[in-house]
Amino acid sequence: MITSLDHIGIAVRDLDVSLELYMNIFNITDVHRETVEEQGVHIASFMVGNVRIELTAPVNETSPITKFLNTRGEGVHHLAFRSDALEDDLARLSDNNIRLINKDPVYGAHEMLIAFLHPTSTGGVLMELCTHSTRR
């Protein structure tokens, strides 16, 4: 079951420049940095209240974030929702004609399993479902 908002993903071209801006805006110092090779991204994330903000930059020109940046520019990339039964949620959504980018969960940041829902079937919003993984 989908239980809560987990994070807001923001696509950025330069992680260091963007991180400096966000650190200044939110007056934060506690930042988690990670490279997720499976997704082709570098991330920097931090908490604002109960919501994680995840700045996401491409590892290289073949990263899906590169395509997004070239098409739409920097800004909100996705909303991620926590699931306590990810595979069940994906099956339910598929049965209800929600187009899945990931039919099976893949590895993401923060030791999470993730799956994206296609924005053509979610009102134009790229959505991610995520749950904690036992990997790593």
C-alpha positions as CSV (number, residue, x, y, z in Angstrom):
1,M,0.0,0.0,0.0
2,I,1.2,3.5,-0.8
3,T,1.7,5.2,2.6
4,S,3.4,8.6,2.3
5,L,5.4,11.0,0.3
6,D,9.1,9.9,0.5
7,H,10.9,12.6,-1.5
8,I,10.8,15.2,-4.2
9,G,13.3,14.6,-7.0
10,I,14.7,17.7,-8.6
11,A,16.8,17.4,-11.8
12,V,19.9,19.6,-11.9
13,R,22.8,20.1,-14.3
14,D,25.5,20.8,-11.7
15,L,25.1,19.1,-8.4
16,D,27.6,21.2,-6.5
17,V,26.2,24.5,-7.7
18,S,22.6,23.5,-7.0
19,L,23.5,22.0,-3.6
20,E,25.1,25.3,-2.6
21,L,21.9,27.1,-3.6
22,Y,19.6,24.8,-1.7
23,M,21.9,24.7,1.4
24,N,21.6,28.5,1.5
25,I,17.8,28.5,0.9
26,F,17.1,26.0,3.6
27,N,20.0,26.7,5.9
28,I,21.0,23.0,6.0
29,T,24.4,21.3,6.6
30,D,23.4,17.6,6.8
31,V,23.6,16.3,3.3
32,H,23.7,12.7,2.0
33,R,25.6,12.2,-1.3
34,E,25.5,9.1,-3.4
35,T,26.1,7.8,-6.9
36,V,23.5,5.3,-8.2
37,E,25.2,3.6,-11.1
38,E,22.1,1.6,-11.9
39,Q,20.2,4.9,-12.6
40,G,23.1,6.8,-14.0
41,V,22.8,9.6,-11.4
42,H,24.7,11.5,-8.7
43,I,22.4,12.6,-5.9
44,A,22.6,15.0,-3.0
45,S,19.6,14.8,-0.6
46,F,18.6,16.5,2.6
47,M,15.6,16.8,4.8
48,V,13.3,19.8,5.0
49,G,10.9,19.0,7.8
50,N,9.6,15.5,7.1
51,V,10.3,15.5,3.4
52,R,13.5,14.6,1.7
53,I,14.6,16.7,-1.2
54,E,16.7,14.8,-3.7
55,L,18.9,16.8,-6.2
56,T,19.6,14.5,-9.1
57,A,22.4,15.1,-11.7
58,P,23.4,12.9,-14.6
59,V,26.5,10.7,-14.4
60,N,27.0,11.1,-18.1
61,E,25.2,12.0,-21.4
62,T,23.4,8.6,-21.5
63,S,21.7,9.1,-18.2
64,P,17.9,9.5,-18.3
65,I,18.3,12.7,-16.3
66,T,20.3,14.1,-19.3
67,K,17.4,13.6,-21.6
68,F,15.0,15.2,-19.1
69,L,17.3,18.2,-18.7
70,N,17.7,18.6,-22.4
71,T,14.0,18.5,-22.9
72,R,12.6,20.3,-19.9
73,G,15.5,21.9,-18.2
74,E,16.2,22.0,-14.4
75,G,13.3,21.6,-12.0
76,V,11.0,19.1,-10.4
77,H,11.6,15.7,-11.9
78,H,9.4,13.4,-9.9
79,L,7.4,12.8,-6.7
80,A,8.3,9.6,-4.8
81,F,5.9,7.8,-2.6
82,R,6.7,5.2,0.0
83,S,5.1,1.7,-0.4
84,D,5.0,-1.1,2.1
85,A,4.2,-3.6,-0.6
86,L,5.9,-2.4,-3.8
87,E,5.3,-5.4,-6.0
88,D,1.6,-5.6,-5.0
89,D,1.2,-1.9,-5.7
90,L,2.8,-2.3,-9.1
91,A,0.5,-5.3,-10.0
92,R,-2.5,-3.4,-8.8
93,L,-1.6,-0.3,-10.8
94,S,-0.8,-2.3,-13.9
95,D,-4.2,-4.0,-13.6
96,N,-5.8,-0.6,-13.4
97,N,-4.1,0.5,-16.7
98,I,-1.4,2.7,-15.1
99,R,1.6,2.5,-17.4
100,L,4.7,1.3,-15.6
101,I,8.2,2.4,-16.6
102,N,9.6,-0.3,-14.3
103,K,7.5,-3.5,-14.3
104,D,9.9,-4.8,-11.7
105,P,11.6,-2.8,-8.9
106,V,15.2,-1.7,-9.5
107,Y,17.8,-0.4,-7.1
108,G,17.8,3.3,-6.3
109,A,19.4,5.7,-3.7
110,H,19.1,5.3,0.0
111,E,19.1,1.5,-0.2
112,M,15.7,1.6,-1.8
113,L,14.0,-0.5,-4.4
114,I,12.2,1.8,-6.8
115,A,9.8,1.7,-9.7
116,F,8.6,4.6,-11.9
117,L,5.1,5.2,-13.2
118,H,4.8,6.8,-16.6
119,P,3.6,10.4,-16.6
120,T,1.2,9.7,-19.6
121,S,-1.0,7.7,-17.2
122,T,-0.5,9.8,-14.0
123,G,-1.7,13.2,-15.1
124,G,1.6,14.4,-16.5
125,V,3.5,13.7,-13.2
126,L,6.5,11.3,-13.1
127,M,5.9,9.2,-10.0
128,E,8.2,6.9,-8.2
129,L,7.3,4.2,-5.7
130,C,10.0,3.1,-3.3
131,T,10.6,0.8,-0.4
132,H,13.6,-0.2,1.7
133,S,15.8,-2.9,0.3
134,T,17.9,-5.5,2.1
135,R,20.7,-5.1,-0.5
136,R,24.1,-3.6,0.3
